[in-house]
Amino acid sequence: MLREALSRASKDVIEKIAWEVVPQLAETIIRAELERLIKDREAKGLA
């Protein structure tokens, strides 16, 4: 019973962290990639 309760609690904590961290991380990565693509496009004279 204790093992099951700890497992469930751990899962809940991991899910909560993931829902907080992953969207922020994804936004950071997407913004950086967009900036890189814009700079590449400007460097090629396509902007």
PQR file of N, CA, C, O and H, with PARSE charges and radii, in Angstrom:
ATOM      1  N   MET A   1       0.815  -1.195   0.000 -0.4000 1.5000
ATOM      2  CA  MET A   1       0.000   0.000   0.000 -0.0000 2.0000
ATOM      3  C   MET A   1       0.862   1.265   0.000  0.5500 1.7000
ATOM      4  O   MET A   1       0.589   2.214  -0.735 -0.5500 1.4000
ATOM      5  N   LEU A   2       1.886   1.264   0.819 -0.4000 1.5000
ATOM      6  CA  LEU A   2       2.766   2.428   0.904 -0.0000 2.0000
ATOM      7  C   LEU A   2       3.465   2.665  -0.433  0.5500 1.7000
ATOM      8  O   LEU A   2       3.565   3.801  -0.895 -0.5500 1.4000
ATOM      9  H   LEU A   2       2.108   0.494   1.417  0.4000 1.0000
ATOM     10  N   ARG A   3       3.938   1.605  -1.040 -0.4000 1.5000
ATOM     11  CA  ARG A   3       4.627   1.716  -2.319 -0.0000 2.0000
ATOM     12  C   ARG A   3       3.683   2.306  -3.378  0.5500 1.7000
ATOM     13  O   ARG A   3       4.078   3.162  -4.169 -0.5500 1.4000
ATOM     14  H   ARG A   3       3.857   0.681  -0.665  0.4000 1.0000
ATOM     15  N   GLU A   4       2.463   1.844  -3.377 -0.4000 1.5000
ATOM     16  CA  GLU A   4       1.469   2.342  -4.336 -0.0000 2.0000
ATOM     17  C   GLU A   4       1.183   3.830  -4.107  0.5500 1.7000
ATOM     18  O   GLU A   4       1.090   4.604  -5.060 -0.5500 1.4000
ATOM     19  H   GLU A   4       2.142   1.148  -2.735  0.4000 1.0000
ATOM     20  N   ALA A   5       1.047   4.214  -2.857 -0.4000 1.5000
ATOM     21  CA  ALA A   5       0.788   5.617  -2.528 -0.0000 2.0000
ATOM     22  C   ALA A   5       1.956   6.505  -2.936  0.5500 1.7000
ATOM     23  O   ALA A   5       1.756   7.592  -3.479 -0.5500 1.4000
ATOM     24  H   ALA A   5       1.123   3.585  -2.084  0.4000 1.0000
ATOM     25  N   LEU A   6       3.171   6.043  -2.672 -0.4000 1.5000
ATOM     26  CA  LEU A   6       4.359   6.813  -3.057 -0.0000 2.0000
ATOM     27  C   LEU A   6       4.474   6.916  -4.573  0.5500 1.7000
ATOM     28  O   LEU A   6       4.827   7.966  -5.109 -0.5500 1.4000
ATOM     29  H   LEU A   6       3.333   5.161  -2.230  0.4000 1.0000
ATOM     30  N   SER A   7       4.177   5.832  -5.247 -0.4000 1.5000
ATOM     31  CA  SER A   7       4.223   5.828  -6.705 -0.0000 2.0000
ATOM     32  C   SER A   7       3.233   6.827  -7.278  0.5500 1.7000
ATOM     33  O   SER A   7       3.562   7.578  -8.196 -0.5500 1.4000
ATOM     34  H   SER A   7       3.890   4.979  -4.811  0.4000 1.0000
ATOM     35  N   ARG A   8       2.028   6.837  -6.740 -0.4000 1.5000
ATOM     36  CA  ARG A   8       0.992   7.751  -7.203 -0.0000 2.0000
ATOM     37  C   ARG A   8       1.398   9.203  -6.909  0.5500 1.7000
ATOM     38  O   ARG A   8       1.220  10.076  -7.758 -0.5500 1.4000
ATOM     39  H   ARG A   8       1.760   6.227  -5.994  0.4000 1.0000
ATOM     40  N   ALA A   9       1.930   9.457  -5.737 -0.4000 1.5000
ATOM     41  CA  ALA A   9       2.353  10.809  -5.363 -0.0000 2.0000
ATOM     42  C   ALA A   9       3.504  11.273  -6.257  0.5500 1.7000
ATOM     43  O   ALA A   9       3.535  12.423  -6.693 -0.5500 1.4000
ATOM     44  H   ALA A   9       2.075   8.748  -5.047  0.4000 1.0000
ATOM     45  N   SER A  10       4.439  10.378  -6.522 -0.4000 1.5000
ATOM     46  CA  SER A  10       5.568  10.720  -7.383 -0.0000 2.0000
ATOM     47  C   SER A  10       5.076  11.064  -8.784  0.5500 1.7000
ATOM     48  O   SER A  10       5.531  12.036  -9.388 -0.5500 1.4000
ATOM     49  H   SER A  10       4.414   9.444  -6.168  0.4000 1.0000
ATOM     50  N   LYS A  11       4.157  10.275  -9.291 -0.4000 1.5000
ATOM     51  CA  LYS A  11       3.606  10.522 -10.624 -0.0000 2.0000
ATOM     52  C   LYS A  11       2.942  11.889 -10.675  0.5500 1.7000
ATOM     53  O   LYS A  11       3.124  12.634 -11.639 -0.5500 1.4000
ATOM     54  H   LYS A  11       3.787   9.486  -8.801  0.4000 1.0000
ATOM     55  N   ASP A  12       2.178  12.222  -9.648 -0.4000 1.5000
ATOM     56  CA  ASP A  12       1.493  13.515  -9.605 -0.0000 2.0000
ATOM     57  C   ASP A  12       2.499  14.668  -9.611  0.5500 1.7000
ATOM     58  O   ASP A  12       2.304  15.657 -10.317 -0.5500 1.4000
ATOM     59  H   ASP A  12       2.030  11.617  -8.865  0.4000 1.0000
ATOM     60  N   VAL A  13       3.565  14.543  -8.833 -0.4000 1.5000
ATOM     61  CA  VAL A  13       4.580  15.593  -8.757 -0.0000 2.0000
ATOM     62  C   VAL A  13       5.287  15.742 -10.102  0.5500 1.7000
ATOM     63  O   VAL A  13       5.503  16.859 -10.572 -0.5500 1.4000
ATOM     64  H   VAL A  13       3.723  13.739  -8.260  0.4000 1.0000
ATOM     65  N   ILE A  14       5.643  14.627 -10.715 -0.4000 1.5000
ATOM     66  CA  ILE A  14       6.321  14.668 -12.015 -0.0000 2.0000
ATOM     67  C   ILE A  14       5.414  15.299 -13.071  0.5500 1.7000
ATOM     68  O   ILE A  14       5.877  16.113 -13.870 -0.5500 1.4000
ATOM     69  H   ILE A  14       5.467  13.720 -10.333  0.4000 1.0000
ATOM     70  N   GLU A  15       4.146  14.940 -13.084 -0.4000 1.5000
ATOM     71  CA  GLU A  15       3.205  15.532 -14.043 -0.0000 2.0000
ATOM     72  C   GLU A  15       3.078  17.035 -13.835  0.5500 1.7000
ATOM     73  O   GLU A  15       3.057  17.797 -14.802 -0.5500 1.4000
ATOM     74  H   GLU A  15       3.770  14.279 -12.435  0.4000 1.0000
ATOM     75  N   LYS A  16       2.997  17.458 -12.601 -0.4000 1.5000
ATOM     76  CA  LYS A  16       2.861  18.884 -12.302 -0.0000 2.0000
ATOM     77  C   LYS A  16       4.087  19.648 -12.793  0.5500 1.7000
ATOM     78  O   LYS A  16       3.958  20.705 -13.410 -0.5500 1.4000
ATOM     79  H   LYS A  16       3.014  16.839 -11.816  0.4000 1.0000
ATOM     80  N   ILE A  17       5.261  19.117 -12.521 -0.4000 1.5000
ATOM     81  CA  ILE A  17       6.500  19.754 -12.972 -0.0000 2.0000
ATOM     82  C   ILE A  17       6.545  19.808 -14.490  0.5500 1.7000
ATOM     83  O   ILE A  17       6.892  20.837 -15.070 -0.5500 1.4000
ATOM     84  H   ILE A  17       5.366  18.258 -12.019  0.4000 1.0000
ATOM     85  N   ALA A  18       6.196  18.709 -15.129 -0.4000 1.5000
ATOM     86  CA  ALA A  18       6.217  18.663 -16.594 -0.0000 2.0000
ATOM     87  C   ALA A  18       5.274  19.702 -17.188  0.5500 1.7000
ATOM     88  O   ALA A  18       5.639  20.382 -18.147 -0.5500 1.4000
ATOM     89  H   ALA A  18       5.914  17.873 -14.658  0.4000 1.0000
ATOM     90  N   TRP A  19       4.074  19.838 -16.640 -0.4000 1.5000
ATOM     91  CA  TRP A  19       3.112  20.804 -17.174 -0.0000 2.0000
ATOM     92  C   TRP A  19       3.581  22.242 -16.962  0.5500 1.7000
ATOM     93  O   TRP A  19       3.160  23.139 -17.692 -0.5500 1.4000
ATOM     94  H   TRP A  19       3.777  19.286 -15.861  0.4000 1.0000
ATOM     95  N   GLU A  20       4.438  22.471 -15.982 -0.4000 1.5000
ATOM     96  CA  GLU A  20       4.961  23.816 -15.750 -0.0000 2.0000
ATOM     97  C   GLU A  20       6.199  24.092 -16.590  0.5500 1.7000
ATOM     98  O   GLU A  20       6.360  25.196 -17.110 -0.5500 1.4000
ATOM     99  H   GLU A  20       4.780  21.742 -15.389  0.4000 1.0000
ATOM    100  N   VAL A  21       7.064  23.112 -16.726 -0.4000 1.5000
ATOM    101  CA  VAL A  21       8.367  23.314 -17.362 -0.0000 2.0000
ATOM    102  C   VAL A  21       8.315  23.152 -18.878  0.5500 1.7000
ATOM    103  O   VAL A  21       8.886  23.969 -19.600 -0.5500 1.4000
ATOM    104  H   VAL A  21       6.933  22.215 -16.303  0.4000 1.0000
ATOM    105  N   VAL A  22       7.651  22.128 -19.367 -0.4000 1.5000
ATOM    106  CA  VAL A  22       7.682  21.817 -20.796 -0.0000 2.0000
ATOM    107  C   VAL A  22       7.139  22.967 -21.654  0.5500 1.7000
ATOM    108  O   VAL A  22       7.785  23.323 -22.640 -0.5500 1.4000
ATOM    109  H   VAL A  22       7.187  21.464 -18.780  0.4000 1.0000
ATOM    110  N   PRO A  23       5.997  23.560 -21.332 -0.5600 1.5000
ATOM    111  CA  PRO A  23       5.537  24.670 -22.178  0.2800 2.0000
ATOM    112  C   PRO A  23       6.521  25.849 -22.222  0.5500 1.7000
ATOM    113  O   PRO A  23       6.722  26.445 -23.281 -0.5500 1.4000
ATOM    114  N   GLN A  24       7.121  26.180 -21.102 -0.4000 1.5000
ATOM    115  CA  GLN A  24       8.099  27.272 -21.065 -0.0000 2.0000
ATOM    116  C   GLN A  24       9.323  26.919 -21.902  0.5500 1.7000
ATOM    117  O   GLN A  24       9.832  27.749 -22.655 -0.5500 1.4000
ATOM    118  H   GLN A  24       6.958  25.696 -20.243  0.4000 1.0000
ATOM    119  N   LEU A  25       9.783  25.702 -21.767 -0.4000 1.5000
ATOM    120  CA  LEU A  25      10.940  25.254 -22.531 -0.0000 2.0000
ATOM    121  C   LEU A  25      10.637  25.251 -24.025  0.5500 1.7000
ATOM    122  O   LEU A  25      11.460  25.685 -24.831 -0.5500 1.4000
ATOM    123  H   LEU A  25       9.370  25.027 -21.156  0.4000 1.0000
ATOM    124  N   ALA A  26       9.467  24.768 -24.390 -0.4000 1.5000
ATOM    125  CA  ALA A  26       9.067  24.744 -25.794 -0.0000 2.0000
ATOM    126  C   ALA A  26       9.003  26.164 -26.355  0.5500 1.7000
ATOM    127  O   ALA A  26       9.459  26.410 -27.472 -0.5500 1.4000
ATOM    128  H   ALA A  26       8.798  24.416 -23.735  0.4000 1.0000
ATOM    129  N   GLU A  27       8.450  27.085 -25.598 -0.4000 1.5000
ATOM    130  CA  GLU A  27       8.375  28.472 -26.063 -0.0000 2.0000
ATOM    131  C   GLU A  27       9.769  29.050 -26.278  0.5500 1.7000
ATOM    132  O   GLU A  27      10.008  29.730 -27.276 -0.5500 1.4000
ATOM    133  H   GLU A  27       8.080  26.886 -24.691  0.4000 1.0000
ATOM    134  N   THR A  28      10.672  28.794 -25.374 -0.4000 1.5000
ATOM    135  CA  THR A  28      12.035  29.288 -25.492 -0.0000 2.0000
ATOM    136  C   THR A  28      12.714  28.728 -26.736  0.5500 1.7000
ATOM    137  O   THR A  28      13.369  29.463 -27.475 -0.5500 1.4000
ATOM    138  H   THR A  28      10.478  28.241 -24.563  0.4000 1.0000
ATOM    139  N   ILE A  29      12.558  27.439 -26.964 -0.4000 1.5000
ATOM    140  CA  ILE A  29      13.170  26.790 -28.126 -0.0000 2.0000
ATOM    141  C   ILE A  29      12.567  27.334 -29.420  0.5500 1.7000
ATOM    142  O   ILE A  29      13.295  27.625 -30.369 -0.5500 1.4000
ATOM    143  H   ILE A  29      12.026  26.842 -26.364  0.4000 1.0000
ATOM    144  N   ILE A  30      11.252  27.472 -29.461 -0.4000 1.5000
ATOM    145  CA  ILE A  30      10.585  27.968 -30.666 -0.0000 2.0000
ATOM    146  C   ILE A  30      11.005  29.402 -30.957  0.5500 1.7000
ATOM    147  O   ILE A  30      11.283  29.738 -32.108 -0.5500 1.4000
ATOM    148  H   ILE A  30      10.661  27.236 -28.689  0.4000 1.0000
ATOM    149  N   ARG A  31      11.056  30.247 -29.946 -0.4000 1.5000
ATOM    150  CA  ARG A  31      11.476  31.642 -30.161 -0.0000 2.0000
ATOM    151  C   ARG A  31      12.913  31.708 -30.687  0.5500 1.7000
ATOM    152  O   ARG A  31      13.204  32.474 -31.606 -0.5500 1.4000
ATOM    153  H   ARG A  31      10.831  29.975 -29.011  0.4000 1.0000
ATOM    154  N   ALA A  32      13.800  30.915 -30.112 -0.4000 1.5000
ATOM    155  CA  ALA A  32      15.197  30.909 -30.563 -0.0000 2.0000
ATOM    156  C   ALA A  32      15.295  30.436 -32.014  0.5500 1.7000
ATOM    157  O   ALA A  32      16.057  31.003 -32.797 -0.5500 1.4000
ATOM    158  H   ALA A  32      13.564  30.293 -29.365  0.4000 1.0000
ATOM    159  N   GLU A  33      14.546  29.423 -32.371 -0.4000 1.5000
ATOM    160  CA  GLU A  33      14.569  28.913 -33.740 -0.0000 2.0000
ATOM    161  C   GLU A  33      13.996  29.944 -34.716  0.5500 1.7000
ATOM    162  O   GLU A  33      14.530  30.128 -35.810 -0.5500 1.4000
ATOM    163  H   GLU A  33      13.927  28.963 -31.734  0.4000 1.0000
ATOM    164  N   LEU A  34      12.921  30.610 -34.326 -0.4000 1.5000
ATOM    165  CA  LEU A  34      12.360  31.665 -35.184 -0.0000 2.0000
ATOM    166  C   LEU A  34      13.363  32.794 -35.397  0.5500 1.7000
ATOM    167  O   LEU A  34      13.518  33.282 -36.517 -0.5500 1.4000
ATOM    168  H   LEU A  34      12.487  30.461 -33.437  0.4000 1.0000
ATOM    169  N   GLU A  35      14.032  33.205 -34.349 -0.4000 1.5000
ATOM    170  CA  GLU A  35      15.048  34.251 -34.470 -0.0000 2.0000
ATOM    171  C   GLU A  35      16.155  33.814 -35.420  0.5500 1.7000
ATOM    172  O   GLU A  35      16.616  34.601 -36.247 -0.5500 1.4000
ATOM    173  H   GLU A  35      13.906  32.809 -33.439  0.4000 1.0000
ATOM    174  N   ARG A  36      16.577  32.567 -35.302 -0.4000 1.5000
ATOM    175  CA  ARG A  36      17.630  32.049 -36.175 -0.0000 2.0000
ATOM    176  C   ARG A  36      17.162  32.037 -37.630  0.5500 1.7000
ATOM    177  O   ARG A  36      17.911  32.428 -38.526 -0.5500 1.4000
ATOM    178  H   ARG A  36      16.202  31.928 -34.631  0.4000 1.0000
ATOM    179  N   LEU A  37      15.942  31.594 -37.867 -0.4000 1.5000
ATOM    180  CA  LEU A  37      15.411  31.550 -39.227 -0.0000 2.0000
ATOM    181  C   LEU A  37      15.278  32.950 -39.825  0.5500 1.7000
ATOM    182  O   LEU A  37      15.570  33.159 -41.002 -0.5500 1.4000
ATOM    183  H   LEU A  37      15.333  31.276 -37.140  0.4000 1.0000
ATOM    184  N   ILE A  38      14.836  33.903 -39.008 -0.4000 1.5000
ATOM    185  CA  ILE A  38      14.712  35.285 -39.482 -0.0000 2.0000
ATOM    186  C   ILE A  38      16.080  35.846 -39.842  0.5500 1.7000
ATOM    187  O   ILE A  38      16.230  36.481 -40.886 -0.5500 1.4000
ATOM    188  H   ILE A  38      14.599  33.733 -38.052  0.4000 1.0000
ATOM    189  N   LYS A  39      17.075  35.622 -38.998 -0.4000 1.5000
ATOM    190  CA  LYS A  39      18.431  36.104 -39.280 -0.0000 2.0000
ATOM    191  C   LYS A  39      18.980  35.451 -40.539  0.5500 1.7000
ATOM    192  O   LYS A  39      19.593  36.128 -41.365 -0.5500 1.4000
ATOM    193  H   LYS A  39      16.953  35.106 -38.151  0.4000 1.0000
ATOM    194  N   ASP A  40      18.774  34.158 -40.701 -0.4000 1.5000
ATOM    195  CA  ASP A  40      19.234  33.460 -41.909 -0.0000 2.0000
ATOM    196  C   ASP A  40      18.575  34.052 -43.146  0.5500 1.7000
ATOM    197  O   ASP A  40      19.228  34.269 -44.167 -0.5500 1.4000
ATOM    198  H   ASP A  40      18.276  33.608 -40.031  0.4000 1.0000
ATOM    199  N   ARG A  41      17.292  34.309 -43.046 -0.4000 1.5000
ATOM    200  CA  ARG A  41      16.542  34.849 -44.185 -0.0000 2.0000
ATOM    201  C   ARG A  41      17.038  36.265 -44.525  0.5500 1.7000
ATOM    202  O   ARG A  41      17.204  36.609 -45.696 -0.5500 1.4000
ATOM    203  H   ARG A  41      16.761  34.133 -42.217  0.4000 1.0000
ATOM    204  N   GLU A  42      17.268  37.071 -43.492 -0.4000 1.5000
ATOM    205  CA  GLU A  42      17.783  38.430 -43.713 -0.0000 2.0000
ATOM    206  C   GLU A  42      19.177  38.398 -44.333  0.5500 1.7000
ATOM    207  O   GLU A  42      19.501  39.203 -45.206 -0.5500 1.4000
ATOM    208  H   GLU A  42      17.134  36.791 -42.541  0.4000 1.0000
ATOM    209  N   ALA A  43      19.991  37.461 -43.871 -0.4000 1.5000
ATOM    210  CA  ALA A  43      21.357  37.337 -44.396 -0.0000 2.0000
ATOM    211  C   ALA A  43      21.350  36.949 -45.882  0.5500 1.7000
ATOM    212  O   ALA A  43      22.267  37.299 -46.625 -0.5500 1.4000
ATOM    213  H   ALA A  43      19.729  36.807 -43.162  0.4000 1.0000
ATOM    214  N   LYS A  44      20.327  36.238 -46.296 -0.4000 1.5000
ATOM    215  CA  LYS A  44      20.225  35.812 -47.700 -0.0000 2.0000
ATOM    216  C   LYS A  44      19.505  36.861 -48.549  0.5500 1.7000
ATOM    217  O   LYS A  44      19.344  36.682 -49.756 -0.5500 1.4000
ATOM    218  H   LYS A  44      19.583  35.955 -45.692  0.4000 1.0000
ATOM    219  N   GLY A  45      19.072  37.954 -47.916 -0.4000 1.5000
ATOM    220  CA  GLY A  45      18.395  39.023 -48.641 -0.0000 2.0000
ATOM    221  C   GLY A  45      16.980  38.689 -49.027  0.5500 1.7000
ATOM    222  O   GLY A  45      16.461  39.240 -49.997 -0.5500 1.4000
ATOM    223  H   GLY A  45      19.202  38.100 -46.935  0.4000 1.0000
ATOM    224  N   LEU A  46      16.340  37.799 -48.293 -0.4000 1.5000
ATOM    225  CA  LEU A  46      14.977  37.392 -48.606 -0.0000 2.0000
ATOM    226  C   LEU A  46      13.923  38.104 -47.774  0.5500 1.7000
ATOM    227  O   LEU A  46      12.725  37.922 -47.990 -0.5500 1.4000
ATOM    228  H   LEU A  46      16.762  37.351 -47.505  0.4000 1.0000
ATOM    229  N   ALA A  47      14.364  38.903 -46.836 -0.4000 1.5000
ATOM    230  CA  ALA A  47      13.393  39.548 -45.936 -0.0000 2.0000
ATOM    231  C   ALA A  47      12.817  40.802 -46.524  0.5500 1.7000
ATOM    232  O   ALA A  47      11.989  41.457 -45.892 -0.5500 1.4000
ATOM    233  H   ALA A  47      15.338  39.051 -46.660  0.4000 1.0000
TER
END
